[in-house]
Amino acid sequence: MSIPKVLEAPRCVWPAAATLGEGTLWSRREEALYWVDILEKRLHRFHPASDARATWDFDEEISAVAERASEPGLIVTLRRGFALFDPSRNAPPQYLHQPEPELTSNRFNDGKCDAQGRFWGGTMDFDCQAPTGSLYSFDARGVCTRHDEGFAVTNGPTWSADGRTMYFNDTVKGRIHAYDFDTAAGTLSNKREWHRFERDDGYPDGMTTDAAGRLWIAHWGGACVSCHDPATAAELLRIKLPTSHITNCAFGGPDLRTLYITSATSGLTAEQRAAEPLAGGLFAVRLDAEGLPAPLFAG
């Protein structure tokens, strides 16, 4: 597996001071990056060609975003579940399904679509302690399936280049799991530990896969994004960032060679905030690695 190269140093393209930046999604339709501030209940859009920025406020936490294939607009995860939202209309989001109404201390966190158009999202304990989180998929028929459970904080998923392996993060335990993925049925099997972060590396947060199949993983508390060989999990490259809590990443730009990276101010001490003035910013770094187009939700 070849080692990718950084072509231009990371730069902060939106010093948003987000409390909990997350949910990166490059829209090829709009040539823009969507991302969220979960705890401030905001959806952001950044158009790099014009530097235009837009923000939508919600009544509850919004954590992950994907574009729809059949209609304009987005499928998103809100605190309680899956919903539709069209940024072009002045209308509130429309809930589709809430899979765990009895777990009032849970919320949804990271998520994205698979190549077949199913939206995958994980829930977590709001206090990041109780192992009450689960991994769900939601398909175009409106069927929601629980695939795994027992997580305090969930992040990911992402898939191998051939789509036959899914990776998912048990963040609090510092573990990245791999599953065999049945692309037709959308089912998981053969769960195993693929990689474990050392404590000094922080915790595995959001991640993405490039066109060569390499995994790019954000380090909460580790001030970096690392790139890994999909077979061996060996680290191939580390991109240092000027703030501690790195939360998510996605390839974007017309050539899908810009890695957009979110960060957070949440959990930083006053001293850290003073030392990290770009905390909570949106960063961009040019690479010689090419990303993959974000799959669309089939509904």
C-alpha positions in Angstrom: 0.0 0.0 0.0 1.5 3.3 -1.1 2.1 6.2 1.4 0.1 9.3 0.6 1.7 12.8 0.6 0.6 16.1 2.0 0.7 18.7 -0.8 -0.2 21.8 1.2 -0.2 22.3 4.9 -3.6 22.2 6.8 -5.3 25.6 6.9 -8.4 26.7 8.8 -11.0 27.7 6.3 -13.8 28.5 8.8 -12.7 29.5 12.4 -16.2 28.6 13.7 -15.2 27.8 17.3 -17.7 24.9 17.1 -18.5 23.2 20.3 -18.7 19.8 18.6 -17.9 20.0 14.9 -18.8 16.7 13.1 -20.8 15.2 10.2 -18.6 16.1 7.2 -20.2 15.5 3.8 -19.0 16.8 0.4 -21.9 17.6 -1.9 -20.9 17.1 -5.6 -24.2 18.6 -6.6 -23.4 21.9 -4.8 -19.6 21.7 -4.8 -19.9 22.5 -1.1 -19.1 20.9 2.3 -21.9 20.2 4.8 -20.9 19.8 8.4 -22.5 20.2 11.8 -22.0 21.5 15.3 -23.9 18.8 17.3 -24.2 20.5 20.6 -25.1 23.9 19.2 -27.7 22.2 17.0 -26.4 23.7 13.8 -25.9 22.6 10.2 -23.2 24.5 8.3 -22.4 24.6 4.6 -19.1 25.9 3.2 -18.6 26.7 -0.6 -14.9 26.8 -1.1 -14.9 28.4 -4.5 -16.7 31.5 -3.2 -16.0 31.2 0.5 -19.8 31.4 1.0 -21.0 30.1 4.3 -24.5 29.3 5.5 -25.9 28.0 8.8 -29.3 26.5 9.8 -30.4 26.2 13.4 -32.3 23.2 14.8 -34.4 22.6 17.8 -32.4 19.5 18.8 -28.9 18.0 18.1 -28.1 17.2 14.5 -25.2 14.8 14.1 -24.8 13.4 10.6 -25.8 14.2 7.0 -26.2 12.5 3.6 -27.8 13.7 0.3 -30.8 12.0 -1.2 -30.9 10.3 -4.6 -34.6 10.6 -5.3 -35.4 14.1 -4.2 -33.5 17.3 -3.3 -32.3 17.7 0.2 -30.8 15.6 2.9 -31.3 12.7 5.3 -29.9 13.6 8.7 -29.7 12.1 12.2 -31.2 14.3 14.9 -31.0 13.5 18.6 -33.8 10.8 18.4 -33.4 9.3 14.9 -33.5 9.7 11.2 -35.2 12.7 9.5 -35.4 14.5 6.2 -34.4 18.1 5.8 -34.2 20.3 2.7 -31.9 23.3 3.2 -33.6 25.1 0.2 -37.0 25.3 2.0 -38.0 27.2 5.0 -39.4 24.1 6.8 -38.5 22.1 9.8 -37.0 18.6 9.5 -39.4 15.7 9.0 -38.8 12.7 11.3 -38.8 9.3 9.6 -38.0 7.0 12.5 -37.0 7.1 16.2 -35.5 3.6 17.1 -35.1 3.9 20.8 -37.6 6.3 22.4 -37.2 4.6 25.8 -33.5 5.6 26.0 -34.0 9.3 26.9 -30.3 9.8 27.8 -29.1 8.6 24.4 -28.6 10.6 21.2 -27.4 9.9 17.7 -23.8 10.6 16.8 -21.9 9.9 13.6 -23.2 8.2 10.4 -23.2 8.0 6.6 -24.6 6.0 3.7 -23.3 2.8 2.2 -22.9 2.4 -1.6 -26.3 0.7 -1.8 -28.0 3.8 -0.4 -28.7 2.7 3.2 -28.0 5.3 5.9 -26.0 4.0 8.9 -25.9 5.8 12.2 -24.9 5.1 15.8 -26.4 6.2 19.1 -24.4 7.0 22.3 -24.9 7.9 25.9 -25.1 11.7 26.1 -22.6 11.6 29.0 -20.2 9.3 27.1 -20.3 6.7 30.0 -23.1 4.1 29.8 -22.8 1.4 27.1 -26.3 2.1 25.8 -25.4 3.0 22.2 -26.2 0.9 19.2 -25.5 0.8 15.4 -28.5 1.1 13.1 -29.2 1.1 9.4 -32.2 2.8 7.8 -33.1 2.0 4.2 -35.3 3.6 1.5 -38.3 1.3 2.4 -38.3 2.9 5.9 -36.9 -0.3 7.6 -34.6 0.4 10.5 -32.3 -2.5 11.7 -30.2 -2.7 14.8 -26.9 -4.4 14.0 -24.7 -4.1 17.1 -25.0 -2.6 20.6 -23.1 -2.0 23.9 -21.2 1.2 22.9 -20.8 4.3 25.1 -19.8 6.4 22.1 -20.1 5.4 18.4 -18.3 6.8 15.5 -18.0 6.0 11.8 -18.7 3.9 9.9 -16.6 3.6 6.8 -16.1 0.8 4.2 -13.3 -0.9 2.4 -12.8 -0.1 -1.3 -14.6 -3.2 -2.4 -17.4 -2.5 0.1 -17.1 -6.0 1.7 -15.7 -4.8 5.0 -17.3 -2.2 7.3 -15.2 -0.4 10.0 -16.9 1.1 13.1 -15.5 2.8 16.2 -16.0 2.0 19.8 -14.5 5.4 20.7 -14.4 5.2 24.5 -12.5 1.9 24.4 -10.2 3.2 21.7 -11.1 0.3 19.4 -11.9 0.2 15.7 -13.9 -2.9 14.8 -14.1 -4.6 11.3 -17.1 -6.6 10.2 -17.8 -8.6 7.1 -20.4 -6.7 5.1 -23.0 -8.3 2.9 -23.6 -5.6 0.3 -26.8 -7.0 -1.0 -28.4 -7.8 2.4 -26.9 -5.0 4.3 -25.9 -7.3 7.2 -22.8 -7.7 9.3 -20.9 -10.7 10.5 -17.5 -11.8 11.8 -16.9 -8.8 14.1 -13.2 -8.4 15.1 -10.9 -5.8 16.5 -9.1 -4.2 13.5 -7.0 -1.6 15.4 -6.6 -0.1 18.9 -5.4 3.4 19.7 -2.7 3.9 22.3 -3.8 6.3 25.0 -1.4 9.0 23.9 -3.0 8.9 20.4 -6.4 10.0 21.8 -9.6 8.2 20.8 -10.8 7.2 17.3 -13.5 9.5 16.1 -15.0 10.0 12.6 -13.3 8.5 9.6 -13.4 8.0 5.8 -11.9 5.8 3.1 -10.0 7.0 0.0 -10.1 5.6 -3.5 -7.1 3.3 -2.7 -8.9 1.9 0.2 -6.8 3.6 2.9 -8.6 4.7 6.1 -8.3 8.2 7.4 -9.2 8.5 11.1 -9.7 11.6 13.3 -8.1 11.5 16.7 -10.2 13.0 19.6 -7.6 14.3 22.0 -4.8 13.4 19.6 -4.6 16.6 17.5 -4.3 14.7 14.2 -5.8 12.6 11.4 -4.0 9.4 10.7 -4.0 7.3 7.5 -3.9 3.5 7.7 -3.4 0.5 5.5 -6.8 -1.3 5.3 -5.4 -4.8 5.6 -2.8 -4.4 8.3 -4.0 -1.2 10.0 -0.4 0.1 9.9 -0.2 3.9 10.1 1.0 5.4 6.8 0.7 9.1 7.5 -0.2 11.5 10.3 -1.5 15.0 9.7 -1.0 17.2 12.7 -3.6 19.9 13.5 -3.3 22.9 15.8 -6.0 21.8 18.2 -6.6 18.7 20.4 -10.1 17.4 19.6 -10.2 16.3 15.9 -13.6 14.9 15.2 -14.3 14.0 11.6 -13.0 14.1 8.0 -14.2 13.8 4.4 -12.6 14.2 1.0 -14.0 17.1 -1.1 -13.2 19.6 -3.8 -13.7 19.1 -7.5 -11.0 16.5 -7.7 -11.8 15.0 -4.2 -8.2 15.6 -3.1 -8.9 18.0 -0.3 -9.4 16.5 3.1 -11.8 18.6 5.2 -11.5 18.1 8.9 -13.7 19.2 11.8 -12.7 19.9 15.4 -14.3 20.8 18.8 -13.9 23.1 21.7 -15.9 20.8 24.0 -13.8 19.3 26.8 -11.0 21.8 26.5 -9.8 23.7 29.6 -9.6 27.5 29.7 -5.8 27.1 29.3 -6.2 24.8 26.3 -8.7 27.2 24.7 -6.2 30.1 25.0 -3.4 27.9 23.6 -5.6 26.6 20.7 -7.4 29.6 19.2 -8.5 27.6 16.1 -10.2 24.9 18.2 -13.6 24.2 16.7 -12.5 25.3 13.3 -13.0 23.6 9.9 -9.7 22.7 8.3 -8.6 21.7 4.8 -5.5 20.0 3.6 -4.4 19.2 0.0 -3.3 15.6 -0.6 -2.1 13.5 -3.4 -4.7 10.9 -2.3 -8.1 11.0 -4.0 -11.4 10.4 -2.1 -14.6 8.6 -3.1 -17.8 10.4 -3.9 -20.2 10.2 -0.9 -23.0 7.7 -1.6 -26.6 9.0 -1.8 -29.5 7.9 0.4 -31.7 5.8 -1.9 -34.9 7.3 -0.5 
